Amino acid sequence: MSDNTPPWENKPAKQSELYIHLCMHNSCKEWGAYGFDGSYGVEWFCFEHRADGKKTPK
């Protein structure tokens, strides 16, 4: 995926019945434990970047 891919196109990887969602902040590869409703569905952020999720337009 290129760096210019919009966040709503980052589909979660599926492994059995567990959905894997990583932080949507650029270049962050941490677990996205904090989900925020965005314009295009739930957007996931890690603890460090959760403030970015709070700013997500709805």
C-alpha positions as CSV (number, residue, x, y, z in Angstrom):
1,M,0.0,0.0,0.0
2,S,1.3,3.4,-0.8
3,D,1.7,6.2,1.7
4,N,-1.0,8.2,0.0
5,T,-3.7,5.6,0.7
6,P,-6.6,7.2,2.5
7,P,-7.2,5.7,6.0
8,W,-10.7,4.3,5.1
9,E,-9.0,2.1,2.5
10,N,-6.8,0.4,5.2
11,K,-9.0,-2.7,5.6
12,P,-8.3,-4.7,8.8
13,A,-6.5,-8.1,8.2
14,K,-8.6,-11.0,9.2
15,Q,-7.1,-14.0,11.0
16,S,-9.6,-16.7,11.8
17,E,-12.3,-14.7,13.7
18,L,-9.9,-12.1,15.1
19,Y,-9.7,-8.7,13.4
20,I,-6.3,-7.1,13.5
21,H,-6.4,-3.3,13.6
22,L,-3.2,-1.2,13.8
23,C,-2.9,2.5,14.6
24,M,-3.9,4.7,11.7
25,H,-1.3,7.4,12.4
26,N,1.3,7.6,9.7
27,S,4.3,5.2,10.1
28,C,2.9,3.8,13.5
29,K,2.8,0.1,13.7
30,E,1.3,-0.2,17.2
31,W,-1.9,-2.0,18.1
32,G,-4.9,0.3,17.6
33,A,-6.8,-0.3,20.9
34,Y,-8.8,3.0,20.7
35,G,-11.5,3.1,18.1
36,F,-13.3,6.3,17.1
37,D,-16.2,6.8,14.7
38,G,-15.0,8.6,11.6
39,S,-16.5,9.6,8.3
40,Y,-15.8,6.2,6.8
41,G,-16.3,3.9,9.8
42,V,-14.2,3.1,12.9
43,E,-10.7,4.4,12.8
44,W,-8.2,2.9,15.2
45,F,-5.3,4.6,17.1
46,C,-2.8,3.4,19.7
47,F,-2.4,5.0,23.2
48,E,0.2,7.4,22.0
49,H,-1.9,8.7,19.1
50,R,-5.4,8.5,20.5
51,A,-5.6,12.3,20.6
52,D,-5.5,12.2,16.8
53,G,-8.6,9.9,16.9
54,K,-10.4,12.3,19.1
55,K,-9.9,15.0,16.3
56,T,-11.3,12.6,13.6
57,P,-14.1,14.4,11.7
58,K,-17.4,12.5,11.9
